Amino acid sequence: MKTNIFLIGLSLLSVTVLTTSCGEDFLTVVSQEQLDSEVVFSDSSGGDLFLSDIYNNLPDQETLNSDGFGYDSFEMFGDNAVARYDWCVSWNIGIARDYGPNNTSFLYAHGYPSIPFYYPRMMANIRKCNVFIKQIEDHRENYPEEWLIKRKAEARFLRAYFYHLAWMAYGGLPIITIPLDRNTQGDDIFYPRSTFEKTFEFITKELAECALDLPNEVGAGHATRGAALTLKGWCELFAGHYDLAAATNLEVMKLNVYDLYQGGYGALFTEQANNCEESIFAYQHVPGNKISQRSMLFGPIGAYNGWGFMQPTQNLVEEYRMAESGLPISEDPSFDPQNPYEGREKRFYESIIYHKCTFSGKVYEAQDLYDPASNFYTGYFRCKGIAEPLNLGQEGYNFFFFRYAEVLLSYAEAKIELNEIDASVLEAIDRVRNRGELPSLEETYGKTTFSQDELRTIVRTERRIELAFEGKRYWDLIRWREAERLLNLPVRGISYENGAYVEKTVHSMKFDASKNYLFPMDQGWIDLNPKWQEQNTGEFVHGQNPGY
């Protein structure tokens, strides 16, 4: 019988694991003797408890975390939404991006997983994976062979997942696959940073190998073959290896396990769709036990009683298509700027609360949506995945890390970048559009042949709309090298004044292309590692990223 990994008790680990590997000082390592390994790893149930703790440290972006700041989601680092208050990290970072190697305290002030790539947490989690792998190998006589193979593959997947988060943010990383112990290894615990490409090769090799030992199924929180391959395909796309990305995402499509959820786009983000056929890897929530706080954190303020911390921008709202034609609003003559919410695509109505719409029994008027004095800045609230009515303490919505719609769009994008445009590309995009009740690309544009530039614009917009509020936008802007353009534009909202819609500037944004495509390594981290200090060629300046 399968056990939901997120419900396994952690009492056994509270002393033996958490005190040794969760600390923020990620280079303070301890002897293995401090772990009561003979107890924890005496049988498979103890091993599962240890592995469960690692799963629990995945970056769920929809719950108040241990630092208490889960409301300041990393989604707000892009241009899809803004935080409710101007003192939030995401708001201030967007305006200035004034962090540096000696000034990272504010960047990380809202903790993990608001900042899902925070280096000390990533390395602590990676160390847990290394400890787990070593311990189950050292105690292999205690386990069935099938359990050993599968659990080791899960730990390798999780290690690769944590590595990929830090890799996207910081570039090249030290590749560490064994537990480090200063007492026995001395200065050998210090590893240099590998290059961006070498780190990429390590991550994707690990994922290719562990995929072979993972089950080909929709997993209820556990790593699966599809999860490993999807993460591999995403890393390949991020690195610009489009030939590899196209092949890997096609491999996921051919697993014959996943499909688009047909219960509706809006319902996809509710409990009824938890671990459905579209879910590839998701953080697990359970009503009344391990709850999601999505609706409380991001649901609308007022009668609904949410906190309204994720306020969609006009920048995003303008991207939603017209329902009948499937065209952008700028290309459809039926679009009326004074009735801008009429005739829009279904995903818009299932994602955005706007002037005169009804949500949870309330008609939202202009003053409910735009009032800077009340910290309502954009004229919109989020309704994607928000419960009607608010159901505090009983919300069990999973948080997607990867789902099948993204695989289809990643496959299409990779083929477009290779300029290998064929029917499979249009079909992949159309499947996502059609689920949102948009016409096909052929019906929309009256043709079946598109240029690379035309389809690049189409697929990038589809990603933005389909994956809005799922933590994808910032990384897309980084890998497309579009951050220097779009994150230097103002964040915009809208108000309704004297019978007309009036656009408002919420705040400016700043992005320095000479350095901001990576985050800085804190100088304190560099000072701890003499191997980093020696690295002054190629990608690093005395262990630091360029520009810092």
Buried (B, 14 or more C-beta within 10 A) or exposed (E): EEEBBBEBEEEBBEEBBBEBBBBEEBBEBBEBEEBBBEEBBBEBEBBBBBBBBBBBBBBBBBBEBEBEBBBBBBBBBBBBBBBBEBEBBBBBBBBEBEBBBEEBEEBBBBBBBBBBBBBBBBBBBBBBBBBBBBBBEEBEEBBEEEBBBBBBBBBBBBBBBBBBBBBBBBBBBBBBEEBBBBEEEEEEBBBBBBBBEEBBBBBBEBBBEBBEBBBEEBBBBBBBBBBBBBBBBBBBBBBBBBEBBBBBBBBBBEBEBBEBBEEBBBBBBBBEBBBBBBBBBBBBBBBEEBBBBBBBBBBBBBBBBBBBBBBBBBBBBEBBBBBBBBBBBEEBEEBEEEEBBEBBBBBBBBBBBBBEBEBBEBEBEBEBBBBEEEBBBBBBBBBBBBBBBBBEEEBBBBBBBBBBBBBBBBBBBBBBBBEBBEEBBBBBBBBBBBBBEBBBBEEBBEEEEBEEEBBBBBBBBBBBBBBBBBBBBBBBBBBBEEBBEBBEEBBBBBBBEEEEBEEBEBBEBEBBEEBBBBBBBBBEBBEBBEBBBEBEEEBBEEBBBBBB
